[in-house]
Amino acid sequence: MISSQDNATRSRPREQWADNLRVAVIAGVIVVHTATAYVVDIPWYYNDERTTAGVVPMLLSPLVLMGALFALGPLFLLAGWFSARSLARRGPGGLPARSRLLRLGVPSLVYVLLINPLTDYLGHGRHEHRSLVSYLATTEVSVMWFVAALLAFSVAYAALRCVRPAAPPRPLRPGLLAAAALAIAVGSFAVWQPWPVLGDTFLNLKWGEWPQGAVLFALGVHAAETGWLQDFPPVLARWLGWVAAAGVAALMALMLYLVLARGKDQALAMGADAPTMAFALLDGVIAVTGTLWFLYWLRRRWLTHGPLLGKAARASYATYFIHPLVLTAVMVAFASVALVPEIKFVLVAAAGVVACYTAGYALTRVSGISTVL
């Protein structure tokens, strides 16, 4: 997603796994956002038809929560990996000034000033009887918090390399992964005190998810600079998969306990207590082990792709940028279709993925926009 400026590198067959990762993750993001509109009680731009049945939300809510917490982790690590490769070619001054500020900062600004208020108006305006201008006054970063975070991490990384050189090549040390998981846990626990995970923040910047993103970005940088991702030990990858699976099971059990003890509405209320510490620790463990296992699996099992998936990969960043507006438009178009929300979720998710990627690819064909997206 973030590496599309490096077309020559991405076009090599051994790098096509990164294309596959971007397409899969962003398609998953679209499906998760569709679920929040129809079957899971999480705010979205369109929520006029959310189901009142208890079984489907009960089954899908844990999966949506896992997606909300961990789906973007692989993209953070991948962005760090490509950022290090770009910096090695261009130097610290070239990374933020010539690429990231343009490719990350400009789309974020356009989203806040135009796409978000327009999408909000499309999804809510007809019921709230508000003008488009009023939505301009209450806009937010929304899904582009991910891009804003990448911009901050990229600039910080370039600044660091101006004063401190990159680490020399060396094999992976398992202790590094444990330290990364602990860093996420400590950082998340501290940030969750004023800004709980999935809670409201200024401009909806989702500060509670930044510690995980920062550490995974740094892990990707380290992997690129030292070269250990290319020769990732298969035995370690298998162990990481088992640890990630155990971590997900433990997190599910913790969430069930919190729902039963606090109630559904207060389950994710964070404080300086043992459940929050356990949640933060599991957040770090799953983010590190699950992300690295997923990357290893892609590099082994889904290494190449065809022309259609290649076009989707080229459009992945543009798709992420435009998907709230396109997906909400699809939902509004389906509003008059008399189907239960659960069925609409399936249909809109499928149609939404196709529509969003089509719109994203169309944006990449527009002169001027294609240099940014």
C-alpha positions as a LaTeX table, in Angstrom:
\begin{tabular}{lrrr}
\hline
Residue & $x$ (\AA) & $y$ (\AA) & $z$ (\AA) \\
\hline
Met1 & 0.00 & 0.00 & 0.00 \\
Ile2 & 2.65 & 2.51 & 1.05 \\
Ser3 & 5.36 & 1.16 & $-1.24$ \\
Ser4 & 3.64 & 1.72 & $-4.56$ \\
Gln5 & 6.12 & 4.45 & $-5.42$ \\
Asp6 & 8.77 & 1.76 & $-5.68$ \\
Asn7 & 7.35 & 0.15 & $-8.80$ \\
Ala8 & 10.58 & $-1.41$ & $-9.91$ \\
Thr9 & 11.10 & $-3.18$ & $-6.62$ \\
Arg10 & 7.48 & $-4.25$ & $-6.24$ \\
Ser11 & 7.38 & $-5.74$ & $-9.71$ \\
Arg12 & 9.93 & $-8.41$ & $-8.89$ \\
Pro13 & 8.27 & $-11.80$ & $-8.39$ \\
Arg14 & 9.83 & $-12.23$ & $-4.95$ \\
Glu15 & 8.12 & $-9.00$ & $-3.86$ \\
Gln16 & 4.63 & $-9.80$ & $-5.12$ \\
Trp17 & 3.72 & $-11.28$ & $-1.75$ \\
Ala18 & 3.63 & $-7.67$ & $-0.51$ \\
Asp19 & 1.05 & $-6.83$ & $-3.19$ \\
Asn20 & $-1.03$ & $-9.81$ & $-2.09$ \\
Leu21 & $-0.81$ & $-8.70$ & 1.52 \\
Arg22 & $-2.06$ & $-5.20$ & 0.75 \\
Val23 & $-5.01$ & $-6.44$ & $-1.31$ \\
Ala24 & $-6.04$ & $-9.04$ & 1.28 \\
Val25 & $-5.79$ & $-6.69$ & 4.25 \\
Ile26 & $-7.64$ & $-3.80$ & 2.64 \\
Ala27 & $-10.37$ & $-6.12$ & 1.35 \\
Gly28 & $-10.68$ & $-7.35$ & 4.93 \\
Val29 & $-10.96$ & $-3.77$ & 6.17 \\
Ile30 & $-13.85$ & $-3.17$ & 3.77 \\
Val31 & $-15.63$ & $-6.30$ & 4.99 \\
Val32 & $-15.13$ & $-5.28$ & 8.63 \\
His33 & $-16.54$ & $-1.81$ & 7.97 \\
Thr34 & $-19.52$ & $-3.39$ & 6.22 \\
Ala35 & $-20.11$ & $-5.51$ & 9.32 \\
Thr36 & $-20.14$ & $-2.42$ & 11.53 \\
Ala37 & $-22.94$ & $-0.98$ & 9.40 \\
Tyr38 & $-25.22$ & $-4.04$ & 9.50 \\
Val39 & $-24.41$ & $-6.58$ & 12.19 \\
Val40 & $-21.98$ & $-5.16$ & 14.77 \\
Asp41 & $-22.68$ & $-2.22$ & 17.07 \\
Ile42 & $-19.70$ & $-0.06$ & 16.13 \\
Pro43 & $-20.24$ & 3.41 & 14.58 \\
Trp44 & $-20.04$ & 3.76 & 10.79 \\
Tyr45 & $-21.17$ & 6.39 & 8.31 \\
Tyr46 & $-24.29$ & 4.35 & 7.55 \\
Asn47 & $-26.10$ & 2.45 & 10.31 \\
Asp48 & $-29.80$ & 2.68 & 9.40 \\
Glu49 & $-30.35$ & $-1.08$ & 9.14 \\
Arg50 & $-28.27$ & $-2.64$ & 11.90 \\
Thr51 & $-29.68$ & $-5.97$ & 13.05 \\
Thr52 & $-31.47$ & $-6.31$ & 16.36 \\
Ala53 & $-30.91$ & $-10.07$ & 16.53 \\
Gly54 & $-28.49$ & $-11.26$ & 19.19 \\
Val55 & $-26.96$ & $-14.37$ & 17.63 \\
Val56 & $-25.20$ & $-12.92$ & 14.59 \\
Pro57 & $-23.60$ & $-9.97$ & 16.44 \\
Met58 & $-22.52$ & $-12.37$ & 19.17 \\
Leu59 & $-20.76$ & $-14.55$ & 16.60 \\
Leu60 & $-19.27$ & $-11.78$ & 14.48 \\
Ser61 & $-18.32$ & $-9.22$ & 17.14 \\
Pro62 & $-15.20$ & $-11.11$ & 18.29 \\
Leu63 & $-14.01$ & $-11.46$ & 14.68 \\
Val64 & $-14.63$ & $-7.78$ & 13.98 \\
Leu65 & $-12.79$ & $-6.85$ & 17.18 \\
Met66 & $-9.79$ & $-8.95$ & 16.10 \\
Gly67 & $-9.87$ & $-7.18$ & 12.76 \\
Ala68 & $-10.10$ & $-3.75$ & 14.36 \\
Leu69 & $-7.19$ & $-4.50$ & 16.69 \\
Phe70 & $-4.78$ & $-6.37$ & 14.44 \\
Ala71 & $-5.73$ & $-6.17$ & 10.74 \\
Leu72 & $-3.53$ & $-3.15$ & 9.97 \\
Gly73 & $-0.53$ & $-4.57$ & 11.82 \\
Pro74 & 0.95 & $-6.27$ & 8.72 \\
Leu75 & 0.66 & $-3.01$ & 6.78 \\
Phe76 & 2.54 & $-1.11$ & 9.50 \\
Leu77 & 5.35 & $-3.67$ & 9.43 \\
Leu78 & 5.39 & $-3.68$ & 5.63 \\
Ala79 & 5.52 & 0.13 & 5.58 \\
Gly80 & 8.53 & 0.11 & 7.90 \\
Trp81 & 10.22 & $-2.51$ & 5.72 \\
Phe82 & 9.77 & $-0.49$ & 2.53 \\
Ser83 & 10.61 & 2.79 & 4.28 \\
Ala84 & 14.01 & 1.42 & 5.27 \\
Arg85 & 14.68 & 0.29 & 1.71 \\
Ser86 & 13.61 & 3.69 & 0.36 \\
Leu87 & 15.80 & 5.55 & 2.85 \\
Ala88 & 18.77 & 3.38 & 1.95 \\
Arg89 & 18.42 & 4.54 & $-1.67$ \\
Arg90 & 17.47 & 8.19 & $-1.15$ \\
Gly91 & 19.00 & 9.13 & 2.17 \\
Pro92 & 17.18 & 10.47 & 5.27 \\
Gly93 & 16.31 & 13.81 & 3.67 \\
Gly94 & 14.63 & 12.23 & 0.68 \\
Leu95 & 12.28 & 9.89 & 2.54 \\
Pro96 & 9.88 & 12.33 & 4.24 \\
Ala97 & 10.36 & 15.43 & 2.10 \\
Arg98 & 10.11 & 13.96 & $-1.39$ \\
Ser99 & 7.73 & 11.08 & $-0.83$ \\
Arg100 & 5.93 & 10.70 & 2.46 \\
Leu101 & 4.75 & 14.28 & 2.94 \\
Leu102 & 3.23 & 14.21 & $-0.53$ \\
Arg103 & 1.88 & 10.68 & $-0.54$ \\
Leu104 & 0.64 & 10.58 & 3.04 \\
Gly105 & 0.04 & 14.17 & 4.07 \\
Val106 & $-1.89$ & 15.42 & 1.04 \\
Pro107 & $-4.42$ & 12.52 & 0.95 \\
Ser108 & $-4.99$ & 12.89 & 4.70 \\
Leu109 & $-5.76$ & 16.58 & 4.29 \\
Val110 & $-8.09$ & 15.94 & 1.33 \\
Tyr111 & $-9.87$ & 13.24 & 3.29 \\
Val112 & $-10.47$ & 15.49 & 6.30 \\
Leu113 & $-11.60$ & 18.48 & 4.24 \\
Leu114 & $-13.66$ & 16.67 & 1.59 \\
Ile115 & $-14.10$ & 12.90 & 1.69 \\
Asn116 & $-15.08$ & 12.52 & 5.35 \\
Pro117 & $-17.73$ & 15.27 & 5.45 \\
Leu118 & $-19.13$ & 14.14 & 2.10 \\
Thr119 & $-19.34$ & 10.54 & 3.31 \\
Asp120 & $-20.93$ & 11.63 & 6.59 \\
Tyr121 & $-23.48$ & 13.68 & 4.70 \\
Leu122 & $-24.24$ & 10.79 & 2.35 \\
Gly123 & $-24.77$ & 8.36 & 5.22 \\
His124 & $-26.56$ & 10.57 & 7.76 \\
Gly125 & $-27.60$ & 13.82 & 6.11 \\
Arg126 & $-31.00$ & 12.73 & 4.87 \\
His127 & $-32.06$ & 11.72 & 8.40 \\
Glu128 & $-30.31$ & 14.38 & 10.44 \\
His129 & $-31.55$ & 17.19 & 8.15 \\
Arg130 & $-28.17$ & 18.88 & 8.15 \\
Ser131 & $-26.40$ & 20.61 & 5.30 \\
Leu132 & $-23.10$ & 19.48 & 3.85 \\
Val133 & $-21.51$ & 22.65 & 5.22 \\
Ser134 & $-22.39$ & 21.62 & 8.77 \\
Tyr135 & $-20.50$ & 18.36 & 8.30 \\
Leu136 & $-17.45$ & 20.31 & 7.19 \\
Ala137 & $-17.37$ & 21.87 & 10.65 \\
Thr138 & $-17.41$ & 18.49 & 12.43 \\
Thr139 & $-15.04$ & 16.50 & 10.24 \\
Glu140 & $-12.42$ & 14.05 & 11.48 \\
Val141 & $-9.48$ & 11.94 & 10.32 \\
Ser142 & $-11.49$ & 8.69 & 10.62 \\
Val143 & $-9.89$ & 5.76 & 8.72 \\
Met144 & $-6.97$ & 7.95 & 7.66 \\
Trp145 & $-5.59$ & 7.79 & 11.20 \\
Phe146 & $-3.54$ & 4.90 & 9.80 \\
Val147 & $-2.00$ & 7.15 & 7.14 \\
Ala148 & $-1.44$ & 9.97 & 9.65 \\
Ala149 & 0.38 & 7.52 & 11.92 \\
Leu150 & 2.56 & 6.31 & 9.05 \\
Leu151 & 3.48 & 9.89 & 8.24 \\
Ala152 & 4.53 & 10.53 & 11.84 \\
Phe153 & 6.51 & 7.27 & 12.03 \\
Ser154 & 8.23 & 7.88 & 8.69 \\
Val155 & 9.36 & 11.38 & 9.61 \\
Ala156 & 10.55 & 10.20 & 13.04 \\
Tyr157 & 12.48 & 7.34 & 11.43 \\
Ala158 & 14.17 & 9.64 & 8.90 \\
Ala159 & 15.10 & 12.06 & 11.68 \\
Leu160 & 16.60 & 9.21 & 13.71 \\
Arg161 & 18.71 & 8.05 & 10.78 \\
Cys162 & 20.08 & 11.56 & 10.37 \\
Val163 & 21.83 & 11.20 & 13.73 \\
Arg164 & 22.20 & 7.45 & 14.06 \\
Pro165 & 23.18 & 5.00 & 11.31 \\
Ala166 & 21.29 & 1.81 & 10.52 \\
Ala167 & 22.12 & $-1.44$ & 12.29 \\
Pro168 & 24.43 & $-3.84$ & 10.42 \\
Pro169 & 22.99 & $-7.05$ & 8.92 \\
Arg170 & 22.50 & $-9.84$ & 11.43 \\
Pro171 & 20.14 & $-12.77$ & 12.05 \\
Leu172 & 16.94 & $-12.43$ & 14.02 \\
Arg173 & 17.21 & $-12.69$ & 17.77 \\
Pro174 & 14.03 & $-14.13$ & 19.34 \\
Gly175 & 14.52 & $-11.84$ & 22.29 \\
Leu176 & 13.86 & $-8.92$ & 19.96 \\
Leu177 & 10.32 & $-10.20$ & 19.34 \\
Ala178 & 9.68 & $-10.53$ & 23.06 \\
Ala179 & 10.95 & $-6.98$ & 23.59 \\
Ala180 & 8.68 & $-5.72$ & 20.79 \\
Ala181 & 5.63 & $-7.41$ & 22.31 \\
Leu182 & 6.49 & $-5.95$ & 25.72 \\
Ala183 & 6.99 & $-2.48$ & 24.22 \\
Ile184 & 3.52 & $-2.63$ & 22.65 \\
Ala185 & 2.03 & $-3.81$ & 25.95 \\
Val186 & 3.64 & $-1.04$ & 28.00 \\
Gly187 & 2.92 & 1.65 & 25.42 \\
Ser188 & $-0.69$ & 0.56 & 24.93 \\
Phe189 & $-1.37$ & 0.36 & 28.66 \\
Ala190 & $-0.06$ & 3.90 & 29.14 \\
Val191 & $-1.95$ & 5.37 & 26.16 \\
Trp192 & $-5.19$ & 3.56 & 27.03 \\
Gln193 & $-5.47$ & 5.43 & 30.31 \\
Pro194 & $-6.54$ & 8.72 & 28.68 \\
Trp195 & $-7.57$ & 7.17 & 25.31 \\
Pro196 & $-9.12$ & 3.67 & 25.59 \\
Val197 & $-8.79$ & 1.31 & 22.65 \\
Leu198 & $-11.55$ & 1.97 & 20.10 \\
Gly199 & $-12.56$ & 5.03 & 22.14 \\
Asp200 & $-13.18$ & 8.57 & 20.93 \\
Thr201 & $-10.18$ & 10.88 & 20.51 \\
Phe202 & $-9.50$ & 14.30 & 19.01 \\
Leu203 & $-10.38$ & 14.13 & 15.29 \\
Asn204 & $-10.82$ & 10.37 & 15.81 \\
Leu205 & $-7.08$ & 9.82 & 15.48 \\
Lys206 & $-7.33$ & 6.56 & 17.47 \\
Trp207 & $-4.31$ & 7.20 & 19.68 \\
Gly208 & $-4.94$ & 3.90 & 21.44 \\
Glu209 & $-3.73$ & 2.00 & 18.38 \\
Trp210 & $-0.58$ & 4.03 & 17.76 \\
Pro211 & 1.77 & 2.12 & 20.12 \\
Gln212 & 1.14 & $-1.14$ & 18.28 \\
Gly213 & 1.60 & 0.56 & 14.91 \\
Ala214 & 4.81 & 2.30 & 15.98 \\
Val215 & 6.46 & $-0.87$ & 17.25 \\
Leu216 & 5.45 & $-2.91$ & 14.20 \\
Phe217 & 6.72 & $-0.15$ & 11.92 \\
Ala218 & 10.04 & $-0.19$ & 13.82 \\
Leu219 & 10.14 & $-3.98$ & 13.57 \\
Gly220 & 9.72 & $-3.70$ & 9.80 \\
Val221 & 12.54 & $-1.16$ & 9.66 \\
His222 & 14.79 & $-3.46$ & 11.66 \\
Ala223 & 13.90 & $-6.41$ & 9.43 \\
Ala224 & 14.88 & $-4.47$ & 6.31 \\
Glu225 & 18.09 & $-3.02$ & 7.73 \\
Thr226 & 19.39 & $-6.27$ & 9.19 \\
Gly227 & 17.94 & $-8.62$ & 6.58 \\
Trp228 & 16.37 & $-11.24$ & 8.86 \\
Leu229 & 12.96 & $-11.27$ & 7.17 \\
Gln230 & 14.41 & $-12.89$ & 4.04 \\
Asp231 & 15.68 & $-15.90$ & 6.01 \\
Phe232 & 12.98 & $-16.21$ & 8.65 \\
Pro233 & 13.39 & $-19.57$ & 10.46 \\
Pro234 & 10.47 & $-21.93$ & 9.61 \\
Val235 & 10.52 & $-23.46$ & 13.09 \\
Leu236 & 10.22 & $-20.04$ & 14.69 \\
Ala237 & 7.38 & $-19.14$ & 12.34 \\
Arg238 & 5.43 & $-22.23$ & 13.38 \\
Trp239 & 5.93 & $-21.41$ & 17.04 \\
Leu240 & 4.81 & $-17.84$ & 16.44 \\
Gly241 & 1.64 & $-19.15$ & 14.81 \\
Trp242 & 0.83 & $-21.30$ & 17.82 \\
Val243 & 1.56 & $-18.45$ & 20.23 \\
Ala244 & $-0.67$ & $-16.11$ & 18.20 \\
Ala245 & $-3.51$ & $-18.66$ & 18.21 \\
Ala246 & $-3.17$ & $-19.12$ & 21.97 \\
Gly247 & $-3.11$ & $-15.35$ & 22.42 \\
Val248 & $-6.31$ & $-14.92$ & 20.40 \\
Ala249 & $-8.02$ & $-17.63$ & 22.47 \\
Ala250 & $-6.90$ & $-15.94$ & 25.69 \\
Leu251 & $-8.08$ & $-12.54$ & 24.45 \\
Met252 & $-11.48$ & $-14.00$ & 23.54 \\
Ala253 & $-11.76$ & $-15.48$ & 27.02 \\
Leu254 & $-10.77$ & $-12.15$ & 28.58 \\
Met255 & $-13.36$ & $-10.31$ & 26.48 \\
Leu256 & $-16.06$ & $-12.79$ & 27.54 \\
Tyr257 & $-15.11$ & $-12.24$ & 31.17 \\
Leu258 & $-15.23$ & $-8.45$ & 30.76 \\
Val259 & $-18.63$ & $-8.57$ & 29.04 \\
Leu260 & $-20.05$ & $-10.74$ & 31.83 \\
Ala261 & $-18.43$ & $-8.69$ & 34.61 \\
Arg262 & $-18.95$ & $-5.17$ & 33.26 \\
Gly263 & $-21.62$ & $-5.45$ & 30.60 \\
Lys264 & $-21.27$ & $-5.07$ & 26.85 \\
Asp265 & $-21.05$ & $-1.28$ & 26.86 \\
Gln266 & $-18.24$ & $-1.13$ & 29.43 \\
Ala267 & $-16.25$ & $-4.19$ & 28.38 \\
Leu268 & $-13.51$ & $-2.11$ & 26.74 \\
Ala269 & $-13.38$ & 0.58 & 29.42 \\
Met270 & $-9.67$ & 0.75 & 30.23 \\
Gly271 & $-8.14$ & 1.62 & 33.58 \\
Ala272 & $-5.07$ & 1.01 & 35.72 \\
Asp273 & $-6.20$ & $-2.49$ & 36.62 \\
Ala274 & $-5.28$ & $-6.12$ & 36.02 \\
Pro275 & $-7.73$ & $-6.76$ & 33.12 \\
Thr276 & $-6.31$ & $-3.79$ & 31.21 \\
Met277 & $-2.76$ & $-5.00$ & 31.86 \\
Ala278 & $-3.72$ & $-8.46$ & 30.57 \\
Phe279 & $-5.44$ & $-6.92$ & 27.53 \\
Ala280 & $-2.35$ & $-4.81$ & 26.74 \\
Leu281 & $-0.01$ & $-7.78$ & 27.10 \\
Leu282 & $-2.15$ & $-9.91$ & 24.78 \\
Asp283 & $-2.32$ & $-6.98$ & 22.37 \\
Gly284 & 1.47 & $-6.97$ & 22.14 \\
Val285 & 1.85 & $-10.74$ & 21.91 \\
Ile286 & $-0.78$ & $-11.20$ & 19.19 \\
Ala287 & 0.36 & $-8.17$ & 17.18 \\
Val288 & 3.97 & $-9.36$ & 16.96 \\
Thr289 & 3.50 & $-13.10$ & 16.63 \\
Gly290 & 0.41 & $-12.96$ & 14.43 \\
Thr291 & 1.83 & $-10.35$ & 12.08 \\
Leu292 & 5.12 & $-12.16$ & 11.56 \\
Trp293 & 3.40 & $-15.52$ & 11.11 \\
Phe294 & 1.05 & $-14.00$ & 8.51 \\
Leu295 & 3.95 & $-12.47$ & 6.58 \\
Tyr296 & 5.84 & $-15.76$ & 6.68 \\
Trp297 & 2.78 & $-17.63$ & 5.40 \\
Leu298 & 2.32 & $-15.16$ & 2.53 \\
Arg299 & 5.97 & $-15.35$ & 1.53 \\
Arg300 & 5.73 & $-19.15$ & 1.44 \\
Arg301 & 2.20 & $-19.81$ & 0.13 \\
Trp302 & 1.11 & $-16.76$ & $-1.88$ \\
Leu303 & 4.26 & $-15.48$ & $-3.46$ \\
Thr304 & 3.01 & $-14.34$ & $-6.89$ \\
His305 & $-0.11$ & $-12.99$ & $-8.54$ \\
Gly306 & $-1.68$ & $-12.40$ & $-11.94$ \\
Pro307 & $-2.43$ & $-9.16$ & $-13.83$ \\
Leu308 & $-5.80$ & $-8.52$ & $-12.17$ \\
Leu309 & $-4.42$ & $-8.80$ & $-8.66$ \\
Gly310 & $-1.47$ & $-6.69$ & $-9.74$ \\
Lys311 & $-3.86$ & $-3.89$ & $-10.75$ \\
Ala312 & $-5.68$ & $-4.24$ & $-7.44$ \\
Ala313 & $-2.38$ & $-3.96$ & $-5.62$ \\
Arg314 & $-1.46$ & $-0.81$ & $-7.52$ \\
Ala315 & $-4.85$ & 0.61 & $-6.46$ \\
Ser316 & $-4.65$ & $-0.51$ & $-2.84$ \\
Tyr317 & $-3.72$ & 2.87 & $-1.35$ \\
Ala318 & $-6.32$ & 4.70 & $-3.44$ \\
Thr319 & $-8.87$ & 2.06 & $-2.47$ \\
Tyr320 & $-8.20$ & 2.57 & 1.22 \\
Phe321 & $-8.47$ & 6.35 & 0.74 \\
Ile322 & $-11.80$ & 6.28 & $-1.11$ \\
His323 & $-13.46$ & 3.17 & 0.36 \\
Pro324 & $-15.59$ & 4.91 & 3.04 \\
Leu325 & $-17.31$ & 7.09 & 0.43 \\
Val326 & $-17.78$ & 4.27 & $-2.09$ \\
Leu327 & $-18.86$ & 1.71 & 0.49 \\
Thr328 & $-21.38$ & 4.12 & 2.03 \\
Ala329 & $-22.74$ & 4.87 & $-1.45$ \\
Val330 & $-23.23$ & 1.13 & $-2.02$ \\
Met331 & $-25.07$ & 0.88 & 1.30 \\
Val332 & $-27.36$ & 3.78 & 0.40 \\
Ala333 & $-28.03$ & 2.15 & $-2.99$ \\
Phe334 & $-29.05$ & $-1.08$ & $-1.21$ \\
Ala335 & $-31.29$ & 0.79 & 1.27 \\
Ser336 & $-34.45$ & 0.17 & $-0.76$ \\
Val337 & $-33.75$ & $-3.56$ & $-1.14$ \\
Ala338 & $-36.01$ & $-5.48$ & 1.24 \\
Leu339 & $-33.59$ & $-7.91$ & 2.85 \\
Val340 & $-32.63$ & $-8.63$ & 6.44 \\
Pro341 & $-29.41$ & $-6.90$ & 7.59 \\
Glu342 & $-27.50$ & $-10.18$ & 7.82 \\
Ile343 & $-28.11$ & $-10.92$ & 4.12 \\
Lys344 & $-27.36$ & $-7.35$ & 3.15 \\
Phe345 & $-24.07$ & $-7.60$ & 5.00 \\
Val346 & $-22.97$ & $-10.49$ & 2.79 \\
Leu347 & $-24.15$ & $-8.86$ & $-0.45$ \\
Val348 & $-22.82$ & $-5.39$ & 0.33 \\
Ala349 & $-19.49$ & $-6.77$ & 1.51 \\
Ala350 & $-18.98$ & $-8.57$ & $-1.81$ \\
Ala351 & $-20.24$ & $-5.65$ & $-3.91$ \\
Gly352 & $-18.34$ & $-3.17$ & $-1.76$ \\
Val353 & $-14.95$ & $-4.84$ & $-2.22$ \\
Val354 & $-15.40$ & $-4.84$ & $-6.00$ \\
Ala355 & $-16.76$ & $-1.27$ & $-6.12$ \\
Cys356 & $-14.06$ & 0.14 & $-3.84$ \\
Tyr357 & $-11.21$ & $-1.46$ & $-5.76$ \\
Thr358 & $-12.74$ & $-0.36$ & $-9.05$ \\
Ala359 & $-12.98$ & 3.23 & $-7.80$ \\
Gly360 & $-9.47$ & 3.06 & $-6.38$ \\
Tyr361 & $-8.04$ & 1.82 & $-9.66$ \\
Ala362 & $-9.91$ & 4.55 & $-11.54$ \\
Leu363 & $-8.27$ & 7.16 & $-9.30$ \\
Thr364 & $-4.83$ & 5.80 & $-10.14$ \\
Arg365 & $-5.57$ & 6.36 & $-13.83$ \\
Val366 & $-6.16$ & 10.09 & $-13.34$ \\
Ser367 & $-3.16$ & 12.22 & $-14.20$ \\
Gly368 & $-1.84$ & 14.05 & $-11.15$ \\
Ile369 & $-3.77$ & 11.94 & $-8.65$ \\
Ser370 & $-1.80$ & 8.87 & $-9.71$ \\
Thr371 & 1.44 & 10.47 & $-8.52$ \\
Val372 & $-0.01$ & 10.78 & $-5.01$ \\
Leu373 & $-2.17$ & 7.67 & $-4.72$ \\
\hline
\end{tabular}
